[in-house]
Amino acid sequence: MSILVQNLSKIYGNQKAIDSINFEIEKGQVVGFLGPNGAGKSTTMKILTCFIPQTSGKAFVNGLDIEENSIEVRRQLGYLPEHNPLYLDMYVKEYLSFVADVFKVKQKKKRIAECIEITGLTLEHRKKIGQLSKGYRQRVGLAQALIHDPSVLILDEPTSGLDPNQVVEIRQLIKNLGKEKTVLLSTHQLTEVEAICDRAIIINHGAIVADKPTNELKSGLDKQTTIDVIFGNSIRKALIEKLPGIRSVSGEGVEFTLTAEINSKIQEALFSLAVKEGNNILSMNQRQTSLEEVFKTLTTE
């Protein structure tokens, strides 16, 4: 087991940032860690990387207790924090050399060259970090996380600030790394999870609300269906929300997107509502629930 979390909690004053969460990640998995802002993602990652202590519970990386073996755990981890801390006055190669020295990397020059190549820094490695765009600074952060060839990678928003082409390249890099390493990836980009993750863990208000393979989440998680409907005339959203089996409704006026229980006969209910209100339905389209809609359902009060 690469990562094992048991009843992990973190309390700041009167606020529970994470509340007795449990999960485990096998070697070679790429796992998306999702949740709204303030849900507890970054706190969990900071605990796993030994940056802050937990209030209670246990966590293990490659079988090592993060409290009892924090130095050894850090040797086996590569970490890219959400706010990528870099020495802006250092040259790219100089900075990677500094990080390599911290980890006592053998064949340092060779390893630096490898990390520069795989993170796409070849054309920029002679520049000072302060001269780089945000996207290239993110690549430097990823390179430092890889420099000591860790078996576990914890990446907090790794594609933040990258342009679309760079995003595709970094996603492919992470996917390739996942063939040999364990990757825990925090992101707000749900398309990213669909593209590269084997599994998704969704956290909300410090508690895990879903832990499933991404293909099961995409298929609706709790067997819900999504319907896009357009009425002929404006109708009150509250009337649709009262229909049996409805889970969520978005939209206003004549166009709405709703999720409902798979066996709720919601189409018939919508037609009956239209007749009752002297309205009509111009179009109705039932489709597979997207990961975005599942996420919204799980994390909205």
N, C-alpha and C positions, 0 to 999 in steps of 0.2 A: 504494500500500500504506500503510495507516494505521499498523500496528504490524508490525515485522519483528524477530524474535529469532533469532540465529544462535549456536549452541554456547555459550549463556550459562551460566556457573557462578558459584556463590558459596560460599566456604569460610570457616567460622568455626573457627579452630584446626584440630582434626582432623576436624571434621564438615563434610560437604558438604551444604549446605542445598539447593542445586540443582546438577544435574550435566549440563552440556552439553545444555540443552534447546533445541529449535527449534520455532517456529511463526510463522505470519503471519496477520494479520487485515485483511480488505478494508474499505474505507470503507462505512459503513452497516450493518455486521454487529453483532448483539448476541451476544456469546460468553460462555458460562458457564465459569468457571475453578474446577474442583472438586478436592477432595482431602481426606484426613483432616487433623486437626490436626497441624502440624509437617511437612506434606508439601512445603512450599516456596511456597505461594500468595502469602502476604503478602510474602515476600522478593522474589519476582519482581516484584510490583507496586511495591515500594519502589525497586527498581532502575529500572524503567521510568519512574517519576516523579522520578528523580534524587535521591531521599532518601538512598540509600546506593550506593556504587560496586560494580560486579561484580568478581569476581576474574579472570575471563577471558571471552572471547566478545564479541559485539557486539549492540547493540539500536538500532533506529531508530524514530522517531515522525514520521510524515509525511515520511519521507526524511531526517530529521535525526539524526545520530549523538548519542546521549544523553550521551556523554562530551565531545565536541567542541562541542556546541551546547546545553548543559544549560539555559541561561537561556531560549533561544527555545523549547525543548521544553516547559518549564514554562508558557510563555505559551499553548501550544496544547493543554494538558492540563487537565482538571478532575479532581480527586482527592478521594475520600472515604475516609479511612483506616479501618481496623477499629476503632481506639479514637479516636473522633471528638474532636479537640482543639478546645475552644471557650473563649472568655473569658466565664465565667459571670456576671461583674458588668456586662457590656455588654448593652444592649437589642438585640433582634433586628435592628432597622433600623440601629442604630448599628454593630453588628458587620458587617453586609453592606456598609455604607458604607465601613468600614475596609478590607475585603477588596477592594472595588471600587477604592479609591484605590491599593492595592498594584498592581493590574493596570492602572491608569490607564484605567478604563472611561469611554468617552464616553457622554453622556446618562445619567449615573449614576442619577438619581432614577427615570427611566423603567425602566431595567434592574432596579433593586432592586424596584420595584413588580411587574414581570413575574415575577421569581423568587419573590417572596412569594406571588403568585397561583398559579403552576404547582406549587409545592410544598405548597400548602394551609396557609400560615402566616397567612392574612389575619386571623383572629380572635386570633392570638397575637403579632403583630409588635410590639405596644407593650409587651410584657413583657420583663423581664430574662431572659436565657438560663437563669440559675440557677433561675428559677421554673418552667421548662418540664418536662414529663414527658420520659422518655427518648425516646419516639417523636417528640415535637416537636423535641427537640434533634437527632435524626437528620435531620429535615427541614431544620433550619438548616444542618447539614453538607452536605446535598445542594444547598441553595440557594447556598452559598458555592462549591461546585464548578462551578455553572452560571453564576455572576455575570459572568464575562468571555466567555461564549458560546464555550467551547472546542469544537474539532472532534473531540476524543477524550476520552472519560470513562472513568476507572478507578475502580471502586466496590468497596470491600471490605466485604462484609456490609451492604449498604445498607438492608435491611429489619429489621435487628436491633432488637428492642425495640418494634416497632410492633404495634398490635392488628390483628386479622384484617381489619377494614375499611380501616385505613391501609395494610396490606400490599397489598391489591388496588389501591388508588389509586396507590401508589408503583410497583407493577409496571406499571400502565398508563402512567404517566408515563415510565418507562424505555423501555417498548416504543415509545412515541411519539417519544422522543428518538432511538431507534435508526433512525428513518426518515431522519434528517439527520446523525446523528453515529455514530462508532464507539464501542461500549461493551464494555469488558472487565469482567465482573461476577463477583466471588468470592462464593460462598454455600455454606451447608450445607443449604439447603432445596432438595431436588431437584425438588419440585413447582414451585418458582420457575423453575428451568431449563427445565422442560417448558412453562411458561406463556409465557415471554418470550424465550428464547434460540433463535437459529438453529442454534447449534453448541455443542458442549461439549468442553472440553479437560480431561482428568483427569490429575492429577499425583500420584505416590506415591513417597515416599522421594527426592524431588528429581528424579525422572525422569518424563517424559510417557508414560503407559501407554495413552492413547486420545485421539484427536482426530477426532471424527466429527460430522456433522449430528445433532441431537437425535433425529430420527425414526429414524435408523439405530441409535443406541444403544438406543432403546426397543424396537426389534424384536429385540434380543438380541445385537448387536455381533458375536459369533462363532458365530451360529446355534445358540444354546442354547435349551432349553425349560425351563419351570418347571412343577412338578407339586406340588399339595397332596394329601397322602394321609393317610387315617385308618385305622389298623389296628383290628381287633377287640380285640386284647390288646396289652399293652406289648411293645415290641421294642427291642433294643439299636441305638442309632444307628450304632455301628461296623459292623454288618452291612450297613446300607444304603450306607454310605460305600465299602464294598468292591465294590459292583456296578459292572460295566463302563459307562463313559461318564459316571459321576457327577462333577460338578465341585464342588458344595457341598451340604451338608445342614444344616438348622437345625430345632430342635424336640427333643422328648423324649417318652418314654412311648408314646402311640399316635398323636400328631399330628406330622407332619413336612412341611416345605417343602424341596424339593430342586431343584437345577438340573442338567441333564444335556445332553450333546451331542444335537443334534436328531435324528440317525439312530441312536441307541444302543439302540432298542427297550426303553426303560427300563420301560414299562408291563408288558411280558411278564416282565422280570426281577423286578419287584416282586411280581407274582403268584406266580412260581416260589419267591421267597424266603418268601412267606407260607405256601405249601404245605409247604415244607421245614421251617419252624419250627412247624408245627402251628397256624398263625395264620390269620386271614382279613382281607380288606380291605373296610371298610364304605363308603368313598368314595374316588374318585380324580378330581382335576380338573386338566386340563392347560390352561395359560393363557399369554398373552404375558408375557415377562419384563419386569418393571418396571425403570425407571431405577435405583431403589434397589438392586435385586438385581444389576444389572450393575455398579453402583458397588462393592457389597460384594465381588463376584467379583474385580474388578480391583485392589482395594486391601487385600485380606485375604491374609495370608501362607498 
